């Protein structure tokens, strides 16, 4: 399972997921960070998140292997 999301503090967000503080991710622990990208602003981050969420599994794995 891959979780895709945005955060201003990636390390803290990963801790929240692994500590069961998110209803969706709490049953799928432990989470491992496999990809990050720094964006210029929140709008750019949201656009990129939506693009990544639309990828099929093959395309997502290709992105992760780059």
mmCIF file of the N, C-alpha and C atoms, coordinates in Angstrom:
data_MODEL
# 
_entry.id   MODEL 
# 
loop_
_atom_site.group_PDB 
_atom_site.id 
_atom_site.type_symbol 
_atom_site.label_atom_id 
_atom_site.label_alt_id 
_atom_site.label_comp_id 
_atom_site.label_asym_id 
_atom_site.label_entity_id 
_atom_site.label_seq_id 
_atom_site.pdbx_PDB_ins_code 
_atom_site.Cartn_x 
_atom_site.Cartn_y 
_atom_site.Cartn_z 
_atom_site.occupancy 
_atom_site.B_iso_or_equiv 
_atom_site.pdbx_formal_charge 
_atom_site.auth_seq_id 
_atom_site.auth_comp_id 
_atom_site.auth_asym_id 
_atom_site.auth_atom_id 
_atom_site.pdbx_PDB_model_num 
ATOM 1   N N  . UNK A 1 1  ? 0.843  -1.181 0.000   1.00 0.00 ? 1  UNK A N  1 
ATOM 2   C CA . UNK A 1 1  ? 0.000  0.000  0.000   1.00 0.00 ? 1  UNK A CA 1 
ATOM 3   C C  . UNK A 1 1  ? 0.884  1.239  0.000   1.00 0.00 ? 1  UNK A C  1 
ATOM 4   N N  . UNK A 1 2  ? 0.545  2.172  -0.857  1.00 0.00 ? 2  UNK A N  1 
ATOM 5   C CA . UNK A 1 2  ? 1.264  3.436  -0.904  1.00 0.00 ? 2  UNK A CA 1 
ATOM 6   C C  . UNK A 1 2  ? 0.328  4.552  -0.454  1.00 0.00 ? 2  UNK A C  1 
ATOM 7   N N  . UNK A 1 3  ? 0.801  5.360  0.480   1.00 0.00 ? 3  UNK A N  1 
ATOM 8   C CA . UNK A 1 3  ? 0.067  6.536  0.922   1.00 0.00 ? 3  UNK A CA 1 
ATOM 9   C C  . UNK A 1 3  ? 0.703  7.740  0.268   1.00 0.00 ? 3  UNK A C  1 
ATOM 10  N N  . UNK A 1 4  ? -0.114 8.587  -0.315  1.00 0.00 ? 4  UNK A N  1 
ATOM 11  C CA . UNK A 1 4  ? 0.405  9.800  -0.942  1.00 0.00 ? 4  UNK A CA 1 
ATOM 12  C C  . UNK A 1 4  ? -0.223 10.994 -0.265  1.00 0.00 ? 4  UNK A C  1 
ATOM 13  N N  . UNK A 1 5  ? 0.600  11.955 0.119   1.00 0.00 ? 5  UNK A N  1 
ATOM 14  C CA . UNK A 1 5  ? 0.079  13.136 0.779   1.00 0.00 ? 5  UNK A CA 1 
ATOM 15  C C  . UNK A 1 5  ? 1.112  14.238 0.817   1.00 0.00 ? 5  UNK A C  1 
ATOM 16  N N  . UNK A 1 6  ? 0.688  15.383 1.304   1.00 0.00 ? 6  UNK A N  1 
ATOM 17  C CA . UNK A 1 6  ? 1.603  16.516 1.443   1.00 0.00 ? 6  UNK A CA 1 
ATOM 18  C C  . UNK A 1 6  ? 1.741  16.880 2.910   1.00 0.00 ? 6  UNK A C  1 
ATOM 19  N N  . UNK A 1 7  ? 2.873  17.476 3.232   1.00 0.00 ? 7  UNK A N  1 
ATOM 20  C CA . UNK A 1 7  ? 3.123  17.891 4.601   1.00 0.00 ? 7  UNK A CA 1 
ATOM 21  C C  . UNK A 1 7  ? 4.231  18.932 4.619   1.00 0.00 ? 7  UNK A C  1 
ATOM 22  N N  . UNK A 1 8  ? 4.141  19.854 5.538   1.00 0.00 ? 8  UNK A N  1 
ATOM 23  C CA . UNK A 1 8  ? 5.222  20.819 5.733   1.00 0.00 ? 8  UNK A CA 1 
ATOM 24  C C  . UNK A 1 8  ? 6.336  20.225 6.586   1.00 0.00 ? 8  UNK A C  1 
ATOM 25  N N  . UNK A 1 9  ? 6.027  19.162 7.335   1.00 0.00 ? 9  UNK A N  1 
ATOM 26  C CA . UNK A 1 9  ? 7.014  18.491 8.185   1.00 0.00 ? 9  UNK A CA 1 
ATOM 27  C C  . UNK A 1 9  ? 6.885  16.982 7.950   1.00 0.00 ? 9  UNK A C  1 
ATOM 28  N N  . UNK A 1 10 ? 7.644  16.474 7.004   1.00 0.00 ? 10 UNK A N  1 
ATOM 29  C CA . UNK A 1 10 ? 7.534  15.075 6.587   1.00 0.00 ? 10 UNK A CA 1 
ATOM 30  C C  . UNK A 1 10 ? 7.862  14.113 7.728   1.00 0.00 ? 10 UNK A C  1 
ATOM 31  N N  . UNK A 1 11 ? 8.918  14.391 8.470   1.00 0.00 ? 11 UNK A N  1 
ATOM 32  C CA . UNK A 1 11 ? 9.306  13.498 9.566   1.00 0.00 ? 11 UNK A CA 1 
ATOM 33  C C  . UNK A 1 11 ? 8.208  13.380 10.613  1.00 0.00 ? 11 UNK A C  1 
ATOM 34  N N  . UNK A 1 12 ? 7.611  14.510 10.976  1.00 0.00 ? 12 UNK A N  1 
ATOM 35  C CA . UNK A 1 12 ? 6.530  14.504 11.962  1.00 0.00 ? 12 UNK A CA 1 
ATOM 36  C C  . UNK A 1 12 ? 5.309  13.765 11.424  1.00 0.00 ? 12 UNK A C  1 
ATOM 37  N N  . UNK A 1 13 ? 4.993  13.966 10.145  1.00 0.00 ? 13 UNK A N  1 
ATOM 38  C CA . UNK A 1 13 ? 3.831  13.302 9.550   1.00 0.00 ? 13 UNK A CA 1 
ATOM 39  C C  . UNK A 1 13 ? 4.029  11.794 9.522   1.00 0.00 ? 13 UNK A C  1 
ATOM 40  N N  . UNK A 1 14 ? 5.235  11.351 9.205   1.00 0.00 ? 14 UNK A N  1 
ATOM 41  C CA . UNK A 1 14 ? 5.520  9.915  9.212   1.00 0.00 ? 14 UNK A CA 1 
ATOM 42  C C  . UNK A 1 14 ? 5.345  9.343  10.611  1.00 0.00 ? 14 UNK A C  1 
ATOM 43  N N  . UNK A 1 15 ? 5.813  10.060 11.625  1.00 0.00 ? 15 UNK A N  1 
ATOM 44  C CA . UNK A 1 15 ? 5.612  9.619  13.018  1.00 0.00 ? 15 UNK A CA 1 
ATOM 45  C C  . UNK A 1 15 ? 4.131  9.506  13.356  1.00 0.00 ? 15 UNK A C  1 
ATOM 46  N N  . UNK A 1 16 ? 3.340  10.471 12.926  1.00 0.00 ? 16 UNK A N  1 
ATOM 47  C CA . UNK A 1 16 ? 1.896  10.422 13.175  1.00 0.00 ? 16 UNK A CA 1 
ATOM 48  C C  . UNK A 1 16 ? 1.278  9.170  12.562  1.00 0.00 ? 16 UNK A C  1 
ATOM 49  N N  . UNK A 1 17 ? 1.667  8.863  11.327  1.00 0.00 ? 17 UNK A N  1 
ATOM 50  C CA . UNK A 1 17 ? 1.130  7.657  10.677  1.00 0.00 ? 17 UNK A CA 1 
ATOM 51  C C  . UNK A 1 17 ? 1.542  6.400  11.432  1.00 0.00 ? 17 UNK A C  1 
ATOM 52  N N  . UNK A 1 18 ? 2.787  6.323  11.834  1.00 0.00 ? 18 UNK A N  1 
ATOM 53  C CA . UNK A 1 18 ? 3.269  5.123  12.520  1.00 0.00 ? 18 UNK A CA 1 
ATOM 54  C C  . UNK A 1 18 ? 2.795  5.024  13.960  1.00 0.00 ? 18 UNK A C  1 
ATOM 55  N N  . UNK A 1 19 ? 2.343  6.124  14.542  1.00 0.00 ? 19 UNK A N  1 
ATOM 56  C CA . UNK A 1 19 ? 1.800  6.114  15.908  1.00 0.00 ? 19 UNK A CA 1 
ATOM 57  C C  . UNK A 1 19 ? 0.283  5.917  15.926  1.00 0.00 ? 19 UNK A C  1 
ATOM 58  N N  . UNK A 1 20 ? -0.307 5.671  14.762  1.00 0.00 ? 20 UNK A N  1 
ATOM 59  C CA . UNK A 1 20 ? -1.741 5.411  14.695  1.00 0.00 ? 20 UNK A CA 1 
ATOM 60  C C  . UNK A 1 20 ? -2.604 6.646  14.847  1.00 0.00 ? 20 UNK A C  1 
ATOM 61  N N  . UNK A 1 21 ? -2.067 7.818  14.552  1.00 0.00 ? 21 UNK A N  1 
ATOM 62  C CA . UNK A 1 21 ? -2.816 9.064  14.721  1.00 0.00 ? 21 UNK A CA 1 
ATOM 63  C C  . UNK A 1 21 ? -3.677 9.423  13.509  1.00 0.00 ? 21 UNK A C  1 
ATOM 64  N N  . UNK A 1 22 ? -3.622 8.618  12.484  1.00 0.00 ? 22 UNK A N  1 
ATOM 65  C CA . UNK A 1 22 ? -4.441 8.832  11.299  1.00 0.00 ? 22 UNK A CA 1 
ATOM 66  C C  . UNK A 1 22 ? -5.310 7.594  11.103  1.00 0.00 ? 22 UNK A C  1 
ATOM 67  N N  . UNK A 1 23 ? -6.611 7.769  11.017  1.00 0.00 ? 23 UNK A N  1 
ATOM 68  C CA . UNK A 1 23 ? -7.529 6.641  10.946  1.00 0.00 ? 23 UNK A CA 1 
ATOM 69  C C  . UNK A 1 23 ? -7.225 5.730  9.753   1.00 0.00 ? 23 UNK A C  1 
ATOM 70  N N  . UNK A 1 24 ? -6.984 6.301  8.575   1.00 0.00 ? 24 UNK A N  1 
ATOM 71  C CA . UNK A 1 24 ? -6.749 5.503  7.376   1.00 0.00 ? 24 UNK A CA 1 
ATOM 72  C C  . UNK A 1 24 ? -5.456 4.698  7.463   1.00 0.00 ? 24 UNK A C  1 
ATOM 73  N N  . UNK A 1 25 ? -4.400 5.306  7.974   1.00 0.00 ? 25 UNK A N  1 
ATOM 74  C CA . UNK A 1 25 ? -3.098 4.649  7.957   1.00 0.00 ? 25 UNK A CA 1 
ATOM 75  C C  . UNK A 1 25 ? -2.799 3.826  9.211   1.00 0.00 ? 25 UNK A C  1 
ATOM 76  N N  . UNK A 1 26 ? -3.607 3.936  10.235  1.00 0.00 ? 26 UNK A N  1 
ATOM 77  C CA . UNK A 1 26 ? -3.296 3.286  11.517  1.00 0.00 ? 26 UNK A CA 1 
ATOM 78  C C  . UNK A 1 26 ? -3.277 1.763  11.431  1.00 0.00 ? 26 UNK A C  1 
ATOM 79  N N  . UNK A 1 27 ? -4.013 1.178  10.506  1.00 0.00 ? 27 UNK A N  1 
ATOM 80  C CA . UNK A 1 27 ? -4.067 -0.287 10.422  1.00 0.00 ? 27 UNK A CA 1 
ATOM 81  C C  . UNK A 1 27 ? -3.017 -0.857 9.479   1.00 0.00 ? 27 UNK A C  1 
ATOM 82  N N  . UNK A 1 28 ? -2.230 0.007  8.858   1.00 0.00 ? 28 UNK A N  1 
ATOM 83  C CA . UNK A 1 28 ? -1.279 -0.459 7.861   1.00 0.00 ? 28 UNK A CA 1 
ATOM 84  C C  . UNK A 1 28 ? 0.177  -0.163 8.249   1.00 0.00 ? 28 UNK A C  1 
ATOM 85  N N  . UNK A 1 29 ? 0.472  -0.051 9.519   1.00 0.00 ? 29 UNK A N  1 
ATOM 86  C CA . UNK A 1 29 ? 1.824  0.277  9.962   1.00 0.00 ? 29 UNK A CA 1 
ATOM 87  C C  . UNK A 1 29 ? 2.725  -0.947 9.870   1.00 0.00 ? 29 UNK A C  1 
ATOM 88  N N  . UNK A 1 30 ? 4.021  -0.811 9.822   1.00 0.00 ? 30 UNK A N  1 
ATOM 89  C CA . UNK A 1 30 ? 4.771  0.444  9.838   1.00 0.00 ? 30 UNK A CA 1 
ATOM 90  C C  . UNK A 1 30 ? 4.879  1.045  8.431   1.00 0.00 ? 30 UNK A C  1 
ATOM 91  N N  . UNK A 1 31 ? 4.903  2.355  8.387   1.00 0.00 ? 31 UNK A N  1 
ATOM 92  C CA . UNK A 1 31 ? 5.067  3.088  7.136   1.00 0.00 ? 31 UNK A CA 1 
ATOM 93  C C  . UNK A 1 31 ? 6.528  3.420  6.944   1.00 0.00 ? 31 UNK A C  1 
ATOM 94  N N  . UNK A 1 32 ? 6.984  3.352  5.707   1.00 0.00 ? 32 UNK A N  1 
ATOM 95  C CA . UNK A 1 32 ? 8.359  3.679  5.357   1.00 0.00 ? 32 UNK A CA 1 
ATOM 96  C C  . UNK A 1 32 ? 8.313  4.756  4.287   1.00 0.00 ? 32 UNK A C  1 
ATOM 97  N N  . UNK A 1 33 ? 9.070  5.808  4.482   1.00 0.00 ? 33 UNK A N  1 
ATOM 98  C CA . UNK A 1 33 ? 9.124  6.897  3.512   1.00 0.00 ? 33 UNK A CA 1 
ATOM 99  C C  . UNK A 1 33 ? 9.950  6.456  2.310   1.00 0.00 ? 33 UNK A C  1 
ATOM 100 N N  . UNK A 1 34 ? 9.351  6.527  1.116   1.00 0.00 ? 34 UNK A N  1 
ATOM 101 C CA . UNK A 1 34 ? 10.060 6.074  -0.079  1.00 0.00 ? 34 UNK A CA 1 
ATOM 102 C C  . UNK A 1 34 ? 10.247 7.173  -1.120  1.00 0.00 ? 34 UNK A C  1 
ATOM 103 N N  . UNK A 1 35 ? 9.587  8.317  -0.949  1.00 0.00 ? 35 UNK A N  1 
ATOM 104 C CA . UNK A 1 35 ? 9.705  9.382  -1.950  1.00 0.00 ? 35 UNK A CA 1 
ATOM 105 C C  . UNK A 1 35 ? 9.297  10.712 -1.336  1.00 0.00 ? 35 UNK A C  1 
ATOM 106 N N  . UNK A 1 36 ? 10.093 11.724 -1.595  1.00 0.00 ? 36 UNK A N  1 
ATOM 107 C CA . UNK A 1 36 ? 9.711  13.090 -1.230  1.00 0.00 ? 36 UNK A CA 1 
ATOM 108 C C  . UNK A 1 36 ? 10.112 14.017 -2.366  1.00 0.00 ? 36 UNK A C  1 
ATOM 109 N N  . UNK A 1 37 ? 9.426  15.111 -2.449  1.00 0.00 ? 37 UNK A N  1 
ATOM 110 C CA . UNK A 1 37 ? 9.767  16.155 -3.419  1.00 0.00 ? 37 UNK A CA 1 
ATOM 111 C C  . UNK A 1 37 ? 9.433  17.489 -2.778  1.00 0.00 ? 37 UNK A C  1 
ATOM 112 N N  . UNK A 1 38 ? 10.365 18.404 -2.817  1.00 0.00 ? 38 UNK A N  1 
ATOM 113 C CA . UNK A 1 38 ? 10.143 19.728 -2.246  1.00 0.00 ? 38 UNK A CA 1 
ATOM 114 C C  . UNK A 1 38 ? 9.523  20.623 -3.313  1.00 0.00 ? 38 UNK A C  1 
ATOM 115 N N  . UNK A 1 39 ? 8.473  21.321 -2.938  1.00 0.00 ? 39 UNK A N  1 
ATOM 116 C CA . UNK A 1 39 ? 7.756  22.203 -3.860  1.00 0.00 ? 39 UNK A CA 1 
ATOM 117 C C  . UNK A 1 39 ? 7.944  23.657 -3.450  1.00 0.00 ? 39 UNK A C  1 
ATOM 118 N N  . UNK A 1 40 ? 7.748  24.550 -4.391  1.00 0.00 ? 40 UNK A N  1 
ATOM 119 C CA . UNK A 1 40 ? 7.905  25.985 -4.125  1.00 0.00 ? 40 UNK A CA 1 
ATOM 120 C C  . UNK A 1 40 ? 6.840  26.520 -3.179  1.00 0.00 ? 40 UNK A C  1 
ATOM 121 N N  . UNK A 1 41 ? 5.623  26.002 -3.310  1.00 0.00 ? 41 UNK A N  1 
ATOM 122 C CA . UNK A 1 41 ? 4.517  26.503 -2.493  1.00 0.00 ? 41 UNK A CA 1 
ATOM 123 C C  . UNK A 1 41 ? 3.461  25.415 -2.334  1.00 0.00 ? 41 UNK A C  1 
ATOM 124 N N  . UNK A 1 42 ? 2.477  25.692 -1.500  1.00 0.00 ? 42 UNK A N  1 
ATOM 125 C CA . UNK A 1 42 ? 1.447  24.707 -1.199  1.00 0.00 ? 42 UNK A CA 1 
ATOM 126 C C  . UNK A 1 42 ? 0.637  24.342 -2.439  1.00 0.00 ? 42 UNK A C  1 
ATOM 127 N N  . UNK A 1 43 ? 0.355  25.329 -3.279  1.00 0.00 ? 43 UNK A N  1 
ATOM 128 C CA . UNK A 1 43 ? -0.426 25.078 -4.498  1.00 0.00 ? 43 UNK A CA 1 
ATOM 129 C C  . UNK A 1 43 ? 0.291  24.072 -5.390  1.00 0.00 ? 43 UNK A C  1 
ATOM 130 N N  . UNK A 1 44 ? 1.586  24.248 -5.576  1.00 0.00 ? 44 UNK A N  1 
ATOM 131 C CA . UNK A 1 44 ? 2.376  23.314 -6.390  1.00 0.00 ? 44 UNK A CA 1 
ATOM 132 C C  . UNK A 1 44 ? 2.378  21.917 -5.770  1.00 0.00 ? 44 UNK A C  1 
ATOM 133 N N  . UNK A 1 45 ? 2.444  21.852 -4.456  1.00 0.00 ? 45 UNK A N  1 
ATOM 134 C CA . UNK A 1 45 ? 2.441  20.567 -3.758  1.00 0.00 ? 45 UNK A CA 1 
ATOM 135 C C  . UNK A 1 45 ? 1.116  19.834 -3.967  1.00 0.00 ? 45 UNK A C  1 
ATOM 136 N N  . UNK A 1 46 ? 0.015  20.557 -3.902  1.00 0.00 ? 46 UNK A N  1 
ATOM 137 C CA . UNK A 1 46 ? -1.308 19.949 -4.092  1.00 0.00 ? 46 UNK A CA 1 
ATOM 138 C C  . UNK A 1 46 ? -1.458 19.439 -5.520  1.00 0.00 ? 46 UNK A C  1 
ATOM 139 N N  . UNK A 1 47 ? -0.996 20.211 -6.482  1.00 0.00 ? 47 UNK A N  1 
ATOM 140 C CA . UNK A 1 47 ? -1.068 19.792 -7.881  1.00 0.00 ? 47 UNK A CA 1 
ATOM 141 C C  . UNK A 1 47 ? -0.251 18.521 -8.099  1.00 0.00 ? 47 UNK A C  1 
ATOM 142 N N  . UNK A 1 48 ? 0.951  18.462 -7.545  1.00 0.00 ? 48 UNK A N  1 
ATOM 143 C CA . UNK A 1 48 ? 1.801  17.278 -7.676  1.00 0.00 ? 48 UNK A CA 1 
ATOM 144 C C  . UNK A 1 48 ? 1.190  16.083 -6.958  1.00 0.00 ? 48 UNK A C  1 
ATOM 145 N N  . UNK A 1 49 ? 0.623  16.295 -5.783  1.00 0.00 ? 49 UNK A N  1 
ATOM 146 C CA . UNK A 1 49 ? -0.036 15.206 -5.052  1.00 0.00 ? 49 UNK A CA 1 
ATOM 147 C C  . UNK A 1 49 ? -1.169 14.623 -5.886  1.00 0.00 ? 49 UNK A C  1 
ATOM 148 N N  . UNK A 1 50 ? -1.984 15.461 -6.477  1.00 0.00 ? 50 UNK A N  1 
ATOM 149 C CA . UNK A 1 50 ? -3.101 14.978 -7.307  1.00 0.00 ? 50 UNK A CA 1 
ATOM 150 C C  . UNK A 1 50 ? -2.584 14.211 -8.517  1.00 0.00 ? 50 UNK A C  1 
ATOM 151 N N  . UNK A 1 51 ? -1.486 14.696 -9.119  1.00 0.00 ? 51 UNK A N  1 
ATOM 152 C CA . UNK A 1 51 ? -0.906 14.001 -10.266 1.00 0.00 ? 51 UNK A CA 1 
ATOM 153 C C  . UNK A 1 51 ? -0.432 12.604 -9.861  1.00 0.00 ? 51 UNK A C  1 
ATOM 154 N N  . UNK A 1 52 ? 0.255  12.519 -8.736  1.00 0.00 ? 52 UNK A N  1 
ATOM 155 C CA . UNK A 1 52 ? 0.773  11.234 -8.267  1.00 0.00 ? 52 UNK A CA 1 
ATOM 156 C C  . UNK A 1 52 ? -0.366 10.291 -7.896  1.00 0.00 ? 52 UNK A C  1 
ATOM 157 N N  . UNK A 1 53 ? -1.409 10.804 -7.294  1.00 0.00 ? 53 UNK A N  1 
ATOM 158 C CA . UNK A 1 53 ? -2.545 9.961  -6.912  1.00 0.00 ? 53 UNK A CA 1 
ATOM 159 C C  . UNK A 1 53 ? -3.256 9.362  -8.122  1.00 0.00 ? 53 UNK A C  1 
ATOM 160 N N  . UNK A 1 54 ? -3.140 10.003 -9.279  1.00 0.00 ? 54 UNK A N  1 
ATOM 161 C CA . UNK A 1 54 ? -3.774 9.487  -10.496 1.00 0.00 ? 54 UNK A CA 1 
ATOM 162 C C  . UNK A 1 54 ? -2.937 8.406  -11.187 1.00 0.00 ? 54 UNK A C  1 
ATOM 163 N N  . UNK A 1 55 ? -1.682 8.248  -10.803 1.00 0.00 ? 55 UNK A N  1 
ATOM 164 C CA . UNK A 1 55 ? -0.819 7.265  -11.447 1.00 0.00 ? 55 UNK A CA 1 
ATOM 165 C C  . UNK A 1 55 ? -1.287 5.841  -11.154 1.00 0.00 ? 55 UNK A C  1 
ATOM 166 N N  . UNK A 1 56 ? -1.167 4.974  -12.149 1.00 0.00 ? 56 UNK A N  1 
ATOM 167 C CA . UNK A 1 56 ? -1.434 3.562  -11.884 1.00 0.00 ? 56 UNK A CA 1 
ATOM 168 C C  . UNK A 1 56 ? -0.215 2.980  -11.175 1.00 0.00 ? 56 UNK A C  1 
ATOM 169 N N  . UNK A 1 57 ? -0.329 1.770  -10.694 1.00 0.00 ? 57 UNK A N  1 
ATOM 170 C CA . UNK A 1 57 ? 0.732  1.175  -9.886  1.00 0.00 ? 57 UNK A CA 1 
ATOM 171 C C  . UNK A 1 57 ? 2.057  1.089  -10.655 1.00 0.00 ? 57 UNK A C  1 
ATOM 172 N N  . UNK A 1 58 ? 2.007  0.700  -11.924 1.00 0.00 ? 58 UNK A N  1 
ATOM 173 C CA . UNK A 1 58 ? 3.219  0.583  -12.732 1.00 0.00 ? 58 UNK A CA 1 
ATOM 174 C C  . UNK A 1 58 ? 3.924  1.937  -12.853 1.00 0.00 ? 58 UNK A C  1 
ATOM 175 N N  . UNK A 1 59 ? 3.160  2.981  -13.125 1.00 0.00 ? 59 UNK A N  1 
ATOM 176 C CA . UNK A 1 59 ? 3.735  4.325  -13.256 1.00 0.00 ? 59 UNK A CA 1 
ATOM 177 C C  . UNK A 1 59 ? 4.269  4.834  -11.929 1.00 0.00 ? 59 UNK A C  1 
ATOM 178 N N  . UNK A 1 60 ? 3.583  4.504  -10.839 1.00 0.00 ? 60 UNK A N  1 
ATOM 179 C CA . UNK A 1 60 ? 4.038  4.917  -9.510  1.00 0.00 ? 60 UNK A CA 1 
ATOM 180 C C  . UNK A 1 60 ? 5.383  4.248  -9.183  1.00 0.00 ? 60 UNK A C  1 
ATOM 181 N N  . UNK A 1 61 ? 5.492  2.966  -9.453  1.00 0.00 ? 61 UNK A N  1 
ATOM 182 C CA . UNK A 1 61 ? 6.742  2.261  -9.182  1.00 0.00 ? 61 UNK A CA 1 
ATOM 183 C C  . UNK A 1 61 ? 7.874  2.825  -10.063 1.00 0.00 ? 61 UNK A C  1 
ATOM 184 N N  . UNK A 1 62 ? 7.559  3.164  -11.297 1.00 0.00 ? 62 UNK A N  1 
ATOM 185 C CA . UNK A 1 62 ? 8.561  3.779  -12.179 1.00 0.00 ? 62 UNK A CA 1 
ATOM 186 C C  . UNK A 1 62 ? 9.058  5.094  -11.578 1.00 0.00 ? 62 UNK A C  1 
ATOM 187 N N  . UNK A 1 63 ? 8.137  5.915  -11.062 1.00 0.00 ? 63 UNK A N  1 
ATOM 188 C CA . UNK A 1 63 ? 8.508  7.174  -10.406 1.00 0.00 ? 63 UNK A CA 1 
ATOM 189 C C  . UNK A 1 63 ? 9.416  6.911  -9.208  1.00 0.00 ? 63 UNK A C  1 
ATOM 190 N N  . UNK A 1 64 ? 9.086  5.925  -8.408  1.00 0.00 ? 64 UNK A N  1 
ATOM 191 C CA . UNK A 1 64 ? 9.858  5.618  -7.206  1.00 0.00 ? 64 UNK A CA 1 
ATOM 192 C C  . UNK A 1 64 ? 11.267 5.102  -7.538  1.00 0.00 ? 64 UNK A C  1 
ATOM 193 N N  . UNK A 1 65 ? 11.428 4.475  -8.692  1.00 0.00 ? 65 UNK A N  1 
ATOM 194 C CA . UNK A 1 65 ? 12.726 3.932  -9.082  1.00 0.00 ? 65 UNK A CA 1 
ATOM 195 C C  . UNK A 1 65 ? 13.634 4.946  -9.757  1.00 0.00 ? 65 UNK A C  1 
ATOM 196 N N  . UNK A 1 66 ? 13.136 6.125  -10.019 1.00 0.00 ? 66 UNK A N  1 
ATOM 197 C CA . UNK A 1 66 ? 13.950 7.169  -10.667 1.00 0.00 ? 66 UNK A CA 1 
ATOM 198 C C  . UNK A 1 66 ? 14.944 7.765  -9.706  1.00 0.00 ? 66 UNK A C  1 
# 
